[in-house]
Amino acid sequence: MTGMIIQGKTGNWEVVCGLEIHCQIISKSKMFSGASTHYGSDPNENVSFVDAGMPGMLPTLNKECVRQAVKTGLGLNAVINKYSEFARKNYFYADLPQGYQISQFKYPIVGEGFVKIDLEDGSSKNIGIERLHIEQDAGKSIHDISPDKSFIDLNRAGVGLMEIVTKPDFRSPEEAGAFLRKLRSIVRYLGTCDGNMDEGSMRCDVNVSVRKVGEEAYRTRCEMKNVNSVKFVMQAIETEAHRHVETYENGGVIEQETRQFDPVKGISKVMRKKEFAHDYRYFPEPDLLPLVLDDDFINQVRSEMVELPDAKKSRFVHDMGLTPYDADVLCESRETAEFFEKAAKGRDAKKVANWMMGDFFAMLNEKKITLEESPVSAENLGKLVDLITSDVINGKTAKDVFVIMTETGDNPEKIVEEKGLKQVTDTGAIEAVIDEVISANPDNVAAYKAGKVALMGWFVGQVMKASKGKANPGIVNKILAEKLK
């Protein structure tokens, strides 16, 4: 049986988990107002009268937010609902100026879908999507400025959100982690959310329950709010699952409640007893008409879709000869995949992939820079591979050239020409160097002929040293083998 199994005194327990992910929609203005969504502005700089909940202010739906939600729904292999409604979700909170949140309840814009995840053991699994609805975000309460006051920043109030609700299909923390990484990759490919959990533009609520292995019915679940990293989501699931098992094993009862996960202490604590839909007194939003989409609009959005990670990975494996692992790494971000394709165009894709995942990624990590800031362009990385493939330089020299490229950003062909690094492929010249090495080392020649064949590597090294690394290693090996017979 796959998944996380917890062994208890009364038997084995299975984890059951579902996620609710809030993705901040990439749009220049907010969901129902023209205020900017720029991140990092001074507190309360990007706030309109609508966002501040001023009396008499009416919301106006942002068409771009609708487009982004439909695009995301298509990326989740989900049903796009032509008819959806907005509703008011009523609750009091200091950073919710209106006293309610405009959301969607009974009729969301996106229905059921699925996301395929790939697990470390090589298996795959489809995670069901229950729905995607759009809503406005609340503001932000700040508690660490003053010891006796809380401050409110409404810059985030009214920003468009997509809430993606999964089915309770996760059976381990690893599955949840794989899903979040895949979802983040999908929305980034689509350009609908930047997926930056550390900035709060992608937040996750985790619903966890457990049941005995073999049980079909679900038991009581608890929700942990606003977990802000993949690592913490995985920790929260494991910690909460063990708490449930321990409670049941000791004869206790799990109550449905909202909790907060503390990643430092590795525990969850109660925030409030779990609300139900009727607690929010949902009712249709009177200031907004139902949202009705036609086929032309949906088809137009569909025509704007880019190739998504799964399709790109499959093409890299089947058309370009990469291993599934290499393709997975290179397809993690759209920018990395596009960089690779540009570098590999018309070349040996496997060699380019090896360079990207080796020296190139190491250089980015060492310099602590992004792909966009790389001094080595995709075109120049491809040209470096060309020089190796055409025997102009060997692998060792290529590494030296690459270092110079990272420092200067120069074309590798220019570097090779200016520094006289072209590989010697003239068999006559190489043979002359080999003859000198053999003549100077008669004892090693005798030892080699007596059976110490490991000395071949030493001879190759001496020839490469004498040629200052310019001799073609393949030719060197071939001529040496003949000479030492």
VEXVO-304991 format. One record per residue (C-alpha): x negated, y, z; residue in one letter. Coordinates in pm, 1 decimal, always signed. Layout:
# VEXVO-304991
[atom [X; Y; Z]; A] ...
# end
This chain:
# VEXVO-304991
[atom [+0.0; +0.0; +0.0]; M] [atom [-137.6; +344.1; -92.9]; T] [atom [-116.7; +652.9; +125.8]; G] [atom [-206.0; +733.5; +483.7]; M] [atom [-109.1; +461.0; +731.2]; I] [atom [-128.3; +529.9; +1104.0]; I] [atom [-158.8; +226.0; +1326.7]; Q] [atom [+51.1; +251.3; +1644.0]; G] [atom [+129.6; +27.4; +1940.3]; K] [atom [+467.3; -59.0; +1787.9]; T] [atom [+351.5; -104.8; +1428.5]; G] [atom [+228.5; +89.3; +1128.1]; N] [atom [+359.4; +434.2; +1036.5]; W] [atom [+380.1; +604.6; +697.9]; E] [atom [+339.6; +977.8; +636.4]; V] [atom [+613.1; +1158.1; +440.5]; V] [atom [+541.1; +1512.8; +327.1]; C] [atom [+684.1; +1783.7; +103.1]; G] [atom [+546.5; +2128.1; +22.9]; L] [atom [+694.1; +2472.0; -38.0]; E] [atom [+447.0; +2692.0; -220.5]; I] [atom [+489.8; +3068.1; -255.5]; H] [atom [+307.8; +3197.9; -562.4]; C] [atom [+277.5; +3571.4; -607.2]; Q] [atom [+378.8; +3656.7; -964.0]; I] [atom [+123.1; +3836.0; -1178.3]; I] [atom [+303.2; +4154.3; -1281.2]; S] [atom [+200.5; +4520.3; -1274.0]; K] [atom [+513.3; +4618.4; -1081.7]; S] [atom [+728.8; +4461.5; -811.4]; K] [atom [+1030.6; +4236.3; -853.9]; M] [atom [+1300.1; +4501.5; -811.2]; F] [atom [+1111.5; +4833.0; -824.0]; S] [atom [+847.7; +5013.1; -1028.1]; G] [atom [+592.6; +5025.9; -744.2]; A] [atom [+244.5; +4893.3; -820.0]; S] [atom [+136.7; +4544.8; -711.8]; T] [atom [-235.6; +4637.2; -699.5]; H] [atom [-415.9; +4439.3; -430.8]; Y] [atom [-645.8; +4625.5; -190.3]; G] [atom [-474.9; +4965.7; -196.1]; S] [atom [-454.5; +5172.6; +123.3]; D] [atom [-170.0; +5068.4; +358.2]; P] [atom [+177.5; +5176.4; +241.6]; N] [atom [+38.9; +5332.7; -76.6]; E] [atom [+242.0; +5115.7; -317.4]; N] [atom [+589.3; +5157.8; -169.9]; V] [atom [+904.3; +5284.6; -342.3]; S] [atom [+1232.4; +5382.9; -178.3]; F] [atom [+1370.8; +5042.7; -282.3]; V] [atom [+1083.4; +4858.5; -110.5]; D] [atom [+1128.8; +5066.1; +204.6]; A] [atom [+1497.9; +4975.8; +223.5]; G] [atom [+1623.3; +5333.6; +195.6]; M] [atom [+2005.8; +5364.0; +188.5]; P] [atom [+2164.5; +5381.2; -156.0]; G] [atom [+1861.1; +5243.0; -340.2]; M] [atom [+1956.0; +4978.2; -599.9]; L] [atom [+1728.8; +4695.9; -722.8]; P] [atom [+1646.2; +4658.2; -1092.9]; T] [atom [+1523.7; +4316.5; -1206.0]; L] [atom [+1172.9; +4303.8; -1354.4]; N] [atom [+1192.3; +4113.6; -1685.8]; K] [atom [+822.5; +4022.5; -1672.3]; E] [atom [+875.2; +3838.1; -1343.1]; C] [atom [+1154.0; +3636.5; -1507.6]; V] [atom [+926.8; +3555.6; -1802.8]; R] [atom [+648.3; +3442.0; -1570.1]; Q] [atom [+885.9; +3217.4; -1374.4]; A] [atom [+1014.4; +3052.1; -1693.0]; V] [atom [+658.5; +3000.3; -1815.0]; K] [atom [+564.1; +2838.2; -1485.3]; T] [atom [+872.0; +2616.3; -1500.6]; G] [atom [+767.8; +2493.6; -1844.1]; L] [atom [+418.8; +2425.1; -1707.0]; G] [atom [+578.8; +2208.8; -1435.7]; L] [atom [+765.2; +1998.9; -1695.2]; N] [atom [+1084.3; +2134.7; -1538.5]; A] [atom [+1437.5; +2219.0; -1652.8]; V] [atom [+1493.0; +2589.0; -1721.0]; I] [atom [+1838.2; +2689.4; -1598.0]; N] [atom [+2006.8; +2932.5; -1832.8]; K] [atom [+2231.3; +3049.6; -1548.6]; Y] [atom [+2097.6; +3154.6; -1209.3]; S] [atom [+2209.4; +3385.4; -930.7]; E] [atom [+2044.5; +3608.0; -672.7]; F] [atom [+2145.4; +3586.4; -310.1]; A] [atom [+2076.5; +3774.0; +11.0]; R] [atom [+1890.7; +3579.0; +275.9]; K] [atom [+1966.3; +3765.4; +595.9]; N] [atom [+1723.2; +3772.6; +886.5]; Y] [atom [+1554.7; +4037.7; +1098.7]; F] [atom [+1182.6; +4089.1; +1086.8]; Y] [atom [+981.5; +4404.8; +1142.9]; A] [atom [+819.7; +4400.2; +797.1]; D] [atom [+1148.7; +4330.5; +611.8]; L] [atom [+1290.2; +4685.7; +581.2]; P] [atom [+1620.6; +4586.2; +414.8]; Q] [atom [+1707.4; +4336.3; +686.1]; G] [atom [+1746.8; +4073.1; +414.8]; Y] [atom [+1543.0; +3917.1; +136.1]; Q] [atom [+1669.7; +3902.9; -221.3]; I] [atom [+1618.8; +3540.8; -320.0]; S] [atom [+1798.4; +3258.1; -502.0]; Q] [atom [+1992.1; +2988.0; -320.4]; F] [atom [+2247.1; +2764.5; -492.9]; K] [atom [+2150.2; +2851.5; -849.1]; Y] [atom [+1769.7; +2876.1; -902.1]; P] [atom [+1607.9; +2976.6; -1229.9]; I] [atom [+1413.5; +2645.5; -1259.0]; V] [atom [+1537.1; +2296.0; -1177.2]; G] [atom [+1371.4; +1957.4; -1143.6]; E] [atom [+1030.3; +1875.6; -1291.8]; G] [atom [+705.7; +1696.8; -1205.6]; F] [atom [+331.2; +1742.1; -1179.3]; V] [atom [+85.5; +1458.7; -1243.4]; K] [atom [-200.1; +1435.3; -996.2]; I] [atom [-522.1; +1235.4; -1032.3]; D] [atom [-663.6; +1075.6; -718.7]; L] [atom [-1022.3; +988.5; -626.6]; E] [atom [-964.7; +613.2; -661.6]; D] [atom [-882.6; +666.0; -1030.9]; G] [atom [-506.1; +629.6; -990.5]; S] [atom [-244.0; +886.9; -1091.7]; S] [atom [+90.1; +982.1; -944.0]; K] [atom [+379.3; +1208.3; -1042.7]; N] [atom [+493.9; +1451.1; -774.2]; I] [atom [+854.7; +1558.9; -818.0]; G] [atom [+946.8; +1927.7; -830.1]; I] [atom [+1283.6; +2000.4; -668.3]; E] [atom [+1319.1; +2361.7; -786.5]; R] [atom [+1150.4; +2692.7; -848.3]; L] [atom [+1327.8; +3011.6; -749.4]; H] [atom [+1221.3; +3374.9; -756.6]; I] [atom [+1244.7; +3617.9; -469.0]; E] [atom [+1085.5; +3928.8; -321.9]; Q] [atom [+805.9; +3916.8; -66.0]; D] [atom [+817.1; +4077.0; +277.0]; A] [atom [+562.1; +4327.0; +407.4]; G] [atom [+273.8; +4249.1; +639.0]; K] [atom [+255.7; +4289.0; +1016.8]; S] [atom [-90.8; +4373.9; +1148.9]; I] [atom [-158.5; +4290.8; +1513.8]; H] [atom [-535.7; +4330.1; +1550.4]; D] [atom [-574.6; +4708.2; +1522.0]; I] [atom [-435.7; +4801.0; +1860.9]; S] [atom [-397.4; +4595.4; +2181.7]; P] [atom [-46.6; +4726.4; +2249.9]; D] [atom [+97.9; +4807.5; +1906.0]; K] [atom [+174.8; +4629.5; +1577.9]; S] [atom [+136.6; +4807.5; +1245.0]; F] [atom [+338.8; +4750.7; +928.5]; I] [atom [+199.7; +4761.7; +574.4]; D] [atom [+473.7; +4753.5; +310.1]; L] [atom [+246.9; +4732.4; +5.2]; N] [atom [+343.5; +4366.5; -35.9]; R] [atom [+715.8; +4427.4; +30.8]; A] [atom [+911.6; +4361.7; -287.4]; G] [atom [+629.9; +4188.3; -474.9]; V] [atom [+768.5; +3906.6; -690.5]; G] [atom [+730.9; +3550.5; -564.2]; L] [atom [+793.9; +3209.6; -714.3]; M] [atom [+881.1; +2955.2; -447.0]; E] [atom [+803.4; +2605.7; -574.0]; I] [atom [+965.6; +2329.3; -369.9]; V] [atom [+844.8; +1972.0; -411.9]; T] [atom [+1025.4; +1651.0; -333.9]; K] [atom [+898.0; +1461.1; -24.0]; P] [atom [+666.7; +1255.4; -244.6]; D] [atom [+334.8; +1295.3; -63.2]; F] [atom [+209.5; +1000.3; +139.2]; R] [atom [-133.0; +1132.0; +237.9]; S] [atom [-323.4; +1458.0; +291.2]; P] [atom [-535.8; +1372.0; -14.2]; E] [atom [-227.7; +1366.4; -240.0]; E] [atom [-120.5; +1708.2; -110.2]; A] [atom [-469.7; +1846.1; -167.8]; G] [atom [-480.4; +1709.2; -523.0]; A] [atom [-138.5; +1861.3; -593.9]; F] [atom [-232.2; +2207.5; -466.5]; L] [atom [-551.8; +2208.4; -670.9]; R] [atom [-359.7; +2098.5; -981.0]; K] [atom [-82.0; +2356.0; -924.3]; L] [atom [-337.9; +2631.3; -873.9]; R] [atom [-508.1; +2528.0; -1196.6]; S] [atom [-176.6; +2529.5; -1388.0]; I] [atom [-65.8; +2878.6; -1275.7]; V] [atom [-412.1; +3016.3; -1343.5]; R] [atom [-413.7; +2866.6; -1694.6]; Y] [atom [-71.3; +3019.8; -1755.2]; L] [atom [-169.1; +3356.2; -1606.3]; G] [atom [+140.8; +3359.5; -1384.6]; T] [atom [-38.3; +3363.7; -1045.0]; C] [atom [-405.2; +3408.3; -954.7]; D] [atom [-382.3; +3128.9; -695.2]; G] [atom [-604.4; +3307.4; -442.8]; N] [atom [-495.8; +3154.7; -113.6]; M] [atom [-745.5; +3363.7; +83.4]; D] [atom [-572.6; +3683.1; -38.2]; E] [atom [-226.8; +3546.8; +37.3]; G] [atom [-113.0; +3535.8; -325.2]; S] [atom [-58.3; +3160.9; -289.7]; M] [atom [+75.8; +3037.6; +44.7]; R] [atom [+198.3; +2696.8; +151.0]; C] [atom [+461.6; +2573.1; +396.2]; D] [atom [+406.2; +2208.9; +491.8]; V] [atom [+694.2; +1976.3; +585.8]; N] [atom [+582.3; +1659.5; +764.8]; V] [atom [+759.4; +1355.2; +904.7]; S] [atom [+666.6; +991.6; +962.3]; V] [atom [+853.1; +662.8; +944.9]; R] [atom [+775.8; +299.3; +1006.1]; K] [atom [+628.3; +120.2; +705.9]; V] [atom [+921.0; -43.1; +526.9]; G] [atom [+1184.0; +207.4; +647.8]; E] [atom [+1381.5; +378.6; +374.0]; E] [atom [+1548.7; +658.0; +568.7]; A] [atom [+1361.0; +978.0; +641.1]; Y] [atom [+1308.0; +1086.6; +1000.0]; R] [atom [+1310.6; +1440.7; +1142.6]; T] [atom [+1060.7; +1674.0; +980.1]; R] [atom [+874.9; +1977.5; +1108.0]; C] [atom [+759.2; +2270.6; +899.6]; E] [atom [+427.2; +2450.7; +935.2]; M] [atom [+438.1; +2800.9; +791.1]; K] [atom [+188.3; +2990.5; +577.6]; N] [atom [-107.1; +2753.4; +566.9]; V] [atom [-362.2; +2939.9; +356.1]; N] [atom [-613.0; +2688.6; +219.4]; S] [atom [-613.4; +2342.6; +64.8]; V] [atom [-843.3; +2218.9; +340.5]; K] [atom [-612.1; +2348.3; +613.9]; F] [atom [-304.4; +2197.4; +444.5]; V] [atom [-472.1; +1856.9; +450.7]; M] [atom [-575.6; +1902.4; +814.5]; Q] [atom [-224.3; +2017.1; +910.1]; A] [atom [-61.6; +1707.3; +756.7]; I] [atom [-296.6; +1467.2; +934.8]; E] [atom [-269.1; +1645.8; +1269.9]; T] [atom [+109.7; +1675.9; +1260.7]; E] [atom [+158.9; +1315.8; +1146.2]; A] [atom [-43.3; +1187.7; +1441.4]; H] [atom [+158.4; +1411.3; +1677.8]; R] [atom [+482.5; +1259.7; +1547.5]; H] [atom [+355.5; +902.7; +1583.9]; V] [atom [+229.2; +968.5; +1935.8]; E] [atom [+563.8; +1123.4; +2032.1]; T] [atom [+763.6; +828.8; +1896.6]; Y] [atom [+527.3; +572.5; +2047.9]; E] [atom [+573.8; +733.2; +2389.4]; N] [atom [+953.3; +726.5; +2362.2]; G] [atom [+990.4; +1095.3; +2278.5]; G] [atom [+1204.6; +1275.1; +2019.6]; V] [atom [+1087.0; +1496.7; +1731.6]; I] [atom [+1296.9; +1811.2; +1699.8]; E] [atom [+1336.2; +1993.7; +1371.2]; Q] [atom [+1140.5; +2313.5; +1419.8]; E] [atom [+904.5; +2561.2; +1258.5]; T] [atom [+546.5; +2539.0; +1381.3]; R] [atom [+216.9; +2716.4; +1323.0]; Q] [atom [-103.3; +2525.0; +1252.2]; F] [atom [-421.9; +2641.6; +1424.3]; D] [atom [-715.9; +2513.3; +1214.4]; P] [atom [-971.1; +2615.6; +1478.6]; V] [atom [-813.6; +2411.8; +1759.6]; K] [atom [-672.0; +2149.9; +1521.0]; G] [atom [-322.7; +2166.7; +1671.2]; I] [atom [+21.4; +2296.8; +1579.3]; S] [atom [+242.2; +2495.7; +1813.1]; K] [atom [+611.2; +2582.8; +1809.1]; V] [atom [+713.5; +2914.2; +1651.0]; M] [atom [+1090.6; +2867.1; +1656.3]; R] [atom [+1356.1; +2599.1; +1627.7]; K] [atom [+1420.8; +2517.8; +1264.2]; K] [atom [+1672.4; +2735.8; +1086.8]; E] [atom [+1936.3; +2593.5; +855.0]; F] [atom [+2079.6; +2762.1; +547.5]; A] [atom [+2385.8; +2885.4; +738.7]; H] [atom [+2156.4; +3062.4; +987.7]; D] [atom [+2055.2; +3299.9; +709.7]; Y] [atom [+2417.2; +3378.5; +612.4]; R] [atom [+2336.8; +3350.1; +241.8]; Y] [atom [+2578.8; +3529.1; +11.6]; F] [atom [+2559.9; +3645.1; -352.9]; P] [atom [+2356.7; +3962.5; -403.7]; E] [atom [+2624.5; +4227.6; -483.8]; P] [atom [+2380.4; +4466.5; -653.6]; D] [atom [+2255.5; +4220.6; -915.1]; L] [atom [+2448.6; +4040.7; -1189.3]; L] [atom [+2387.7; +3668.9; -1249.8]; P] [atom [+2078.4; +3604.9; -1461.3]; L] [atom [+2171.1; +3450.7; -1797.4]; V] [atom [+1894.1; +3334.4; -2033.0]; L] [atom [+1945.4; +3245.3; -2397.7]; D] [atom [+1760.5; +2989.0; -2609.4]; D] [atom [+1572.1; +3260.0; -2799.5]; D] [atom [+1415.8; +3395.6; -2480.8]; F] [atom [+1319.0; +3049.9; -2351.3]; I] [atom [+1177.1; +2946.8; -2690.7]; N] [atom [+979.1; +3269.7; -2711.6]; Q] [atom [+821.3; +3197.5; -2372.4]; V] [atom [+757.6; +2838.8; -2482.9]; R] [atom [+571.5; +2967.4; -2789.4]; S] [atom [+337.2; +3163.8; -2560.9]; E] [atom [+230.0; +2853.4; -2366.6]; M] [atom [-139.3; +2767.9; -2362.8]; V] [atom [-290.5; +2419.8; -2361.6]; E] [atom [-266.2; +2306.2; -1998.8]; L] [atom [-534.3; +2117.4; -1797.9]; P] [atom [-399.2; +1764.3; -1856.5]; D] [atom [-373.1; +1809.2; -2233.3]; A] [atom [-713.3; +1974.6; -2252.1]; K] [atom [-874.2; +1701.8; -2040.7]; K] [atom [-724.5; +1432.5; -2265.4]; S] [atom [-858.1; +1606.6; -2576.3]; R] [atom [-1204.9; +1645.2; -2426.1]; F] [atom [-1214.9; +1271.2; -2353.0]; V] [atom [-1067.4; +1137.9; -2675.9]; H] [atom [-1191.6; +1392.6; -2930.5]; D] [atom [-1518.9; +1511.6; -2776.9]; M] [atom [-1641.2; +1191.2; -2609.5]; G] [atom [-1663.8; +1321.2; -2252.4]; L] [atom [-1611.3; +1099.3; -1950.0]; T] [atom [-1287.3; +1159.1; -1754.7]; P] [atom [-1495.3; +1295.4; -1465.3]; Y] [atom [-1681.8; +1547.1; -1684.7]; D] [atom [-1357.5; +1655.2; -1851.5]; A] [atom [-1190.2; +1698.2; -1513.0]; D] [atom [-1468.6; +1924.9; -1385.2]; V] [atom [-1481.0; +2134.9; -1702.3]; L] [atom [-1101.6; +2173.5; -1719.6]; C] [atom [-1056.4; +2287.6; -1360.3]; E] [atom [-1037.7; +2649.3; -1475.3]; S] [atom [-929.4; +2788.6; -1808.7]; R] [atom [-1237.8; +3012.9; -1825.7]; E] [atom [-1477.8; +2721.8; -1773.9]; T] [atom [-1301.1; +2508.0; -2034.9]; A] [atom [-1306.3; +2790.1; -2291.8]; E] [atom [-1674.8; +2861.5; -2221.3]; F] [atom [-1756.5; +2493.8; -2273.5]; F] [atom [-1559.0; +2470.7; -2597.5]; E] [atom [-1734.5; +2776.4; -2735.9]; K] [atom [-2076.8; +2636.2; -2641.7]; A] [atom [-1997.5; +2286.3; -2773.7]; A] [atom [-1840.9; +2386.5; -3106.1]; K] [atom [-2013.6; +2189.2; -3382.8]; G] [atom [-2259.0; +2030.9; -3136.6]; R] [atom [-2305.9; +1720.8; -2923.6]; D] [atom [-2038.7; +1790.9; -2660.8]; A] [atom [-2187.5; +1548.7; -2407.5]; K] [atom [-2525.1; +1724.8; -2414.4]; K] [atom [-2358.9; +2063.0; -2368.8]; V] [atom [-2149.1; +1924.5; -2081.4]; A] [atom [-2463.7; +1791.0; -1912.1]; N] [atom [-2630.6; +2131.1; -1935.2]; W] [atom [-2322.4; +2312.7; -1807.6]; M] [atom [-2267.4; +2079.7; -1512.2]; M] [atom [-2638.9; +2071.4; -1432.1]; G] [atom [-2865.9; +2371.4; -1477.2]; D] [atom [-2590.5; +2618.0; -1572.3]; F] [atom [-2361.8; +2561.0; -1271.6]; F] [atom [-2668.0; +2546.5; -1044.0]; A] [atom [-2773.2; +2888.6; -1174.7]; M] [atom [-2429.3; +3037.5; -1103.4]; L] [atom [-2435.9; +2897.2; -749.3]; N] [atom [-2789.3; +3016.5; -683.4]; E] [atom [-2714.9; +3368.3; -804.3]; K] [atom [-2369.9; +3362.3; -636.1]; K] [atom [-2203.9; +3494.9; -951.1]; I] [atom [-1893.2; +3405.1; -1149.3]; T] [atom [-1878.5; +3259.6; -1498.0]; L] [atom [-1784.3; +3602.5; -1633.7]; E] [atom [-2102.5; +3749.4; -1483.2]; E] [atom [-2333.1; +3485.8; -1630.2]; S] [atom [-2641.4; +3626.0; -1808.3]; P] [atom [-2635.1; +3316.2; -2032.2]; V] [atom [-2357.1; +3332.4; -2289.8]; S] [atom [-2174.6; +3029.9; -2430.0]; A] [atom [-2331.3; +3093.8; -2771.1]; E] [atom [-2684.2; +3100.4; -2630.0]; N] [atom [-2630.6; +2786.0; -2423.8]; L] [atom [-2517.5; +2613.2; -2743.0]; G] [atom [-2824.6; +2740.5; -2928.6]; K] [atom [-3049.3; +2601.8; -2654.7]; L] [atom [-2896.4; +2256.4; -2706.1]; V] [atom [-2950.8; +2298.7; -3082.0]; D] [atom [-3322.7; +2357.9; -3024.4]; L] [atom [-3347.5; +2034.6; -2825.4]; I] [atom [-3142.0; +1832.1; -3073.3]; T] [atom [-3351.9; +1949.5; -3369.7]; S] [atom [-3677.9; +1871.0; -3182.4]; D] [atom [-3792.7; +2233.3; -3186.4]; V] [atom [-3847.0; +2205.3; -2808.6]; I] [atom [-3833.3; +1913.9; -2566.1]; N] [atom [-3622.7; +1881.5; -2251.3]; G] [atom [-3891.9; +2007.5; -2014.2]; K] [atom [-3960.4; +2316.7; -2223.1]; T] [atom [-3585.1; +2375.1; -2253.2]; A] [atom [-3561.1; +2408.4; -1874.4]; K] [atom [-3836.2; +2671.3; -1880.0]; D] [atom [-3658.7; +2856.2; -2161.0]; V] [atom [-3331.1; +2842.4; -1967.9]; F] [atom [-3493.1; +3009.4; -1666.7]; V] [atom [-3610.1; +3294.3; -1890.9]; I] [atom [-3258.6; +3317.8; -2039.1]; M] [atom [-3110.9; +3360.2; -1689.4]; T] [atom [-3353.4; +3644.1; -1619.8]; E] [atom [-3330.1; +3828.3; -1952.4]; T] [atom [-3008.9; +3713.1; -2121.4]; G] [atom [-3213.2; +3669.8; -2439.6]; D] [atom [-3141.6; +3436.4; -2729.7]; N] [atom [-3334.1; +3106.9; -2675.3]; P] [atom [-3464.2; +3112.1; -3034.7]; E] [atom [-3624.9; +3451.5; -2968.6]; K] [atom [-3783.5; +3326.3; -2644.8]; I] [atom [-3926.9; +3015.0; -2811.0]; V] [atom [-4069.4; +3218.8; -3099.8]; E] [atom [-4221.4; +3495.8; -2888.4]; E] [atom [-4381.6; +3259.8; -2635.4]; K] [atom [-4500.5; +3003.0; -2890.2]; G] [atom [-4308.9; +2717.4; -2730.3]; L] [atom [-4223.4; +2522.5; -3044.4]; K] [atom [-4275.3; +2150.8; -3007.3]; Q] [atom [-4562.1; +1986.5; -3197.4]; V] [atom [-4419.9; +1718.8; -3425.9]; T] [atom [-4723.7; +1687.9; -3656.7]; D] [atom [-4824.0; +1322.4; -3608.1]; T] [atom [-5181.4; +1396.0; -3713.4]; G] [atom [-5226.7; +1663.3; -3447.3]; A] [atom [-5065.4; +1444.8; -3181.1]; I] [atom [-5278.1; +1145.4; -3280.6]; E] [atom [-5593.7; +1355.9; -3240.3]; A] [atom [-5496.0; +1447.3; -2883.7]; V] [atom [-5414.8; +1082.4; -2804.7]; I] [atom [-5754.1; +968.5; -2937.0]; D] [atom [-5927.4; +1218.8; -2705.9]; E] [atom [-5732.2; +1095.2; -2401.7]; V] [atom [-5802.7; +728.8; -2481.7]; I] [atom [-6173.4; +794.1; -2538.7]; S] [atom [-6202.9; +981.8; -2208.9]; A] [atom [-6036.9; +704.7; -2003.6]; N] [atom [-6180.3; +362.5; -2101.3]; P] [atom [-6119.8; +211.6; -1754.6]; D] [atom [-5747.8; +285.6; -1767.6]; N] [atom [-5730.6; +154.4; -2124.4]; V] [atom [-5884.6; -173.5; -2008.0]; A] [atom [-5647.6; -190.2; -1708.3]; A] [atom [-5347.2; -132.6; -1935.4]; Y] [atom [-5457.0; -408.2; -2173.7]; K] [atom [-5507.8; -636.4; -1875.6]; A] [atom [-5140.7; -605.7; -1789.5]; G] [atom [-5102.1; -284.5; -1588.3]; K] [atom [-4833.4; -155.8; -1826.4]; V] [atom [-4714.0; +109.2; -1578.4]; A] [atom [-5016.3; +313.7; -1689.9]; L] [atom [-4826.0; +400.7; -2008.2]; M] [atom [-4651.1; +678.5; -1814.2]; G] [atom [-4985.9; +812.0; -1697.6]; W] [atom [-5119.7; +821.7; -2055.2]; F] [atom [-4808.0; +1004.8; -2175.5]; V] [atom [-4853.6; +1258.1; -1896.6]; G] [atom [-5218.3; +1317.3; -1990.9]; Q] [atom [-5127.3; +1372.0; -2357.0]; V] [atom [-4845.9; +1612.7; -2265.6]; M] [atom [-5081.8; +1798.8; -2034.3]; K] [atom [-5348.6; +1823.6; -2304.9]; A] [atom [-5090.9; +1955.6; -2553.2]; S] [atom [-4959.6; +2204.2; -2292.8]; K] [atom [-4621.7; +2030.9; -2300.6]; G] [atom [-4566.3; +2096.1; -2669.7]; K] [atom [-4607.4; +1743.1; -2807.7]; A] [atom [-4289.4; +1558.3; -2898.3]; N] [atom [-4255.5; +1291.0; -2624.6]; P] [atom [-4092.1; +1042.6; -2860.7]; G] [atom [-4379.5; +1060.5; -3108.8]; I] [atom [-4631.8; +1049.5; -2824.7]; V] [atom [-4482.1; +727.3; -2687.2]; N] [atom [-4469.0; +562.8; -3028.9]; K] [atom [-4830.0; +639.8; -3126.6]; I] [atom [-4964.0; +555.8; -2779.2]; L] [atom [-4794.1; +216.5; -2783.9]; A] [atom [-4959.2; +138.3; -3117.6]; E] [atom [-5301.2; +266.1; -3014.5]; K] [atom [-5307.0; +75.9; -2684.2]; L] [atom [-5230.5; -260.5; -2844.2]; K] 
# end
